[in-house]
Amino acid sequence: MTNTMDLIATLSAQAKPTQKVRAPSYWAARLLLVLALYAIGCQFFLSLRPDLLTQFTRPFFVLETVLLTLLLLFSAIASVLAMYPDAYQKPQLLKLPYAIFALLVIVVGFQLLMPLDARMVILERAAIHAMECAICIASLALVPSALIFTLLRKGATVHQLQAGSFAVLAASSIGCLTIRFAEANDSIIHLVQWHYVPTLLFAALGALAGKWLLRW
């Protein structure tokens, strides 16, 4: 009995107390503040398109940017909730980023059926930035993706695939939003090919990365 009690005492002394994970509101507020500052810095670096005020008179442009902002917001919140094994009892919020992205795709795709708005800027083929846009979105997403993955490792997620996709969706939203405000090009085909299809692919890669980086 003495040996057993001594063993228990020794193991108890060697055990390291686990640090309690703070509430998601704490991490979400800090994360959103950092992402907002990063987005402002990126926009300052990329500058603003000269006709931005005119574009804000187009309902579809406003709706697109609102959906991108919501995608950034709810992807960041969902990534924080994914830190907790039970999603902090709010699993329904984990579906919102996918729903918002699907709505964004529908809005952008619907414009393919609409006549061109005179306020839209349609560049000549030679002047269009194609792969450069996808590379820029990926580059701008690197820092916030790394930040969110670092935050996710503080928790105990059982949603590795989802958490990884949320991290990259939030980070890619910054790239899409800032480039949309900077690039004077409203070609819907260009947006689909070089903005939103790459974002979907980045999210898939983020899901795979999450399965590897966030495993226990």
C-alpha positions in Angstrom: 0.0 0.0 0.0 2.8 2.4 0.9 4.5 1.8 -2.5 1.2 2.5 -4.3 0.7 5.7 -2.4 4.3 6.8 -3.0 3.8 6.1 -6.8 0.6 8.1 -6.8 2.3 11.0 -5.1 5.2 10.9 -7.5 3.1 10.8 -10.6 0.9 13.7 -9.2 4.0 15.8 -8.6 5.3 15.2 -12.1 1.9 15.9 -13.8 1.7 19.3 -15.5 -1.5 21.1 -15.0 -3.4 21.8 -18.3 -4.1 25.4 -19.1 -7.8 26.0 -19.5 -8.8 27.3 -22.9 -10.5 30.7 -22.8 -14.0 31.3 -24.1 -14.4 31.6 -27.8 -15.5 35.3 -27.5 -12.0 36.1 -26.2 -10.1 34.4 -29.0 -12.6 35.6 -31.7 -12.3 39.2 -30.7 -8.5 39.1 -30.7 -8.4 37.2 -34.0 -10.8 39.5 -35.7 -8.9 42.6 -34.5 -5.6 41.2 -35.9 -7.2 40.2 -39.2 -8.8 43.6 -39.6 -5.5 45.4 -39.0 -3.8 43.0 -41.4 -6.5 43.7 -44.1 -6.1 47.5 -43.6 -2.3 47.1 -44.0 -2.8 45.0 -47.2 -5.2 47.5 -48.6 -2.8 50.4 -47.9 -0.1 48.4 -49.8 -2.3 47.6 -52.8 -4.0 51.0 -52.8 -7.6 51.6 -53.9 -9.1 51.5 -57.4 -9.9 55.1 -58.6 -13.5 54.3 -59.3 -14.3 52.6 -56.0 -17.0 55.1 -55.0 -18.7 54.6 -58.4 -18.6 50.8 -57.9 -20.4 51.1 -54.6 -23.4 52.5 -56.5 -23.7 49.0 -58.1 -25.9 46.7 -56.0 -24.0 43.5 -57.1 -20.6 45.0 -56.2 -22.0 46.0 -52.8 -23.5 42.5 -52.3 -20.3 40.8 -53.3 -18.2 42.8 -50.9 -20.7 42.3 -48.1 -20.6 38.6 -48.6 -16.8 38.6 -48.7 -16.8 40.5 -45.4 -19.3 38.0 -43.9 -17.2 35.1 -45.2 -14.2 36.6 -43.4 -16.1 37.2 -40.2 -17.9 33.9 -39.9 -15.0 31.8 -41.1 -12.8 33.3 -38.4 -15.5 32.7 -35.8 -16.1 29.1 -37.0 -12.3 28.5 -36.9 -12.3 29.6 -33.2 -15.3 27.4 -32.4 -13.6 24.5 -34.1 -10.9 24.7 -31.4 -13.4 23.1 -29.0 -14.4 19.4 -29.3 -18.1 20.3 -29.0 -17.8 23.5 -31.1 -18.7 25.2 -27.8 -22.3 23.8 -28.3 -22.8 25.9 -31.4 -22.2 23.4 -34.2 -24.7 25.2 -36.5 -22.2 28.1 -36.8 -19.8 25.7 -38.5 -22.1 25.5 -41.5 -22.3 29.3 -42.1 -19.0 29.8 -43.9 -20.0 27.2 -46.5 -23.4 28.7 -46.9 -22.0 32.2 -47.4 -19.5 31.0 -49.9 -22.2 29.2 -51.8 -24.3 32.3 -51.8 -21.3 34.3 -53.1 -20.8 31.9 -56.0 -24.5 32.2 -56.8 -24.4 36.0 -56.8 -21.3 36.1 -59.0 -22.6 33.4 -61.3 -26.0 35.1 -61.6 -24.2 38.2 -63.0 -23.1 36.0 -66.0 -26.7 36.0 -67.1 -27.2 39.8 -66.6 -26.3 42.5 -69.2 -23.1 44.4 -68.5 -23.5 47.5 -66.3 -22.1 50.7 -67.8 -20.3 51.3 -64.5 -18.4 48.0 -64.7 -14.7 48.2 -65.9 -14.0 45.5 -68.5 -10.4 45.4 -69.5 -8.9 44.3 -72.7 -7.6 40.7 -72.6 -3.9 41.8 -72.7 -4.4 44.1 -69.7 -6.1 41.5 -67.4 -4.1 40.1 -64.5 -4.9 36.4 -64.5 -2.6 34.1 -62.6 -1.3 37.2 -60.8 -4.6 37.6 -58.9 -4.6 34.0 -57.7 -0.9 34.3 -56.6 -1.7 37.6 -54.8 -4.6 36.1 -53.0 -2.5 33.1 -51.9 0.4 35.4 -50.8 -1.9 37.6 -48.8 -3.5 34.5 -47.2 -0.2 33.1 -45.9 0.3 35.2 -42.8 -3.3 35.0 -41.5 -3.5 31.3 -42.3 -0.4 30.7 -40.2 -1.8 32.8 -37.4 -5.1 31.0 -37.4 -3.5 27.5 -37.5 -1.3 28.6 -34.5 -4.4 29.6 -32.6 -6.2 26.3 -33.5 -3.4 24.3 -32.0 -4.2 25.9 -28.6 -7.5 24.0 -28.6 -8.5 20.4 -29.0 -10.3 20.3 -32.3 -12.0 17.1 -33.5 -12.9 18.9 -36.8 -9.5 19.1 -38.3 -10.7 19.2 -41.9 -13.3 21.9 -41.2 -11.0 23.9 -39.0 -8.3 23.9 -41.8 -10.8 25.0 -44.4 -12.2 27.8 -42.1 -8.6 29.1 -41.5 -7.9 29.3 -45.2 -11.3 30.7 -46.1 -10.9 33.5 -43.6 -7.4 34.3 -44.8 -8.3 34.1 -48.5 -11.3 36.4 -48.0 -8.8 39.1 -47.0 -7.0 38.6 -50.3 -10.2 38.6 -52.3 -11.7 41.6 -50.6 -8.5 43.8 -50.8 -7.9 42.9 -54.4 -11.5 43.6 -55.3 -11.0 47.1 -53.8 -7.7 47.6 -55.6 -8.1 46.0 -59.1 -10.2 48.0 -61.6 -11.6 44.9 -63.3 -15.2 43.8 -63.0 -15.1 40.9 -65.6 -17.3 38.2 -64.0 -15.4 35.4 -65.9 -12.1 36.8 -64.5 -13.5 36.9 -60.9 -14.8 33.3 -61.2 -11.6 31.9 -62.8 -8.9 33.8 -60.9 -10.6 34.9 -57.6 -13.2 32.4 -56.4 -12.2 29.1 -58.0 -8.6 29.5 -56.5 -10.2 30.4 -53.1 -12.2 27.2 -53.2 -9.0 25.2 -54.1 -7.1 27.0 -51.3 -9.9 26.0 -48.8 -9.6 22.4 -49.9 -5.8 22.5 -49.4 -6.4 24.1 -46.0 -8.6 21.2 -45.1 -5.9 18.8 -45.9 -3.4 20.9 -44.0 -5.7 21.0 -41.0 -6.0 17.2 -41.0 -2.2 17.0 -40.8 -1.3 20.0 -38.6 -4.2 19.7 -36.1 -4.1 16.0 -35.3 -3.5 15.1 -31.7 
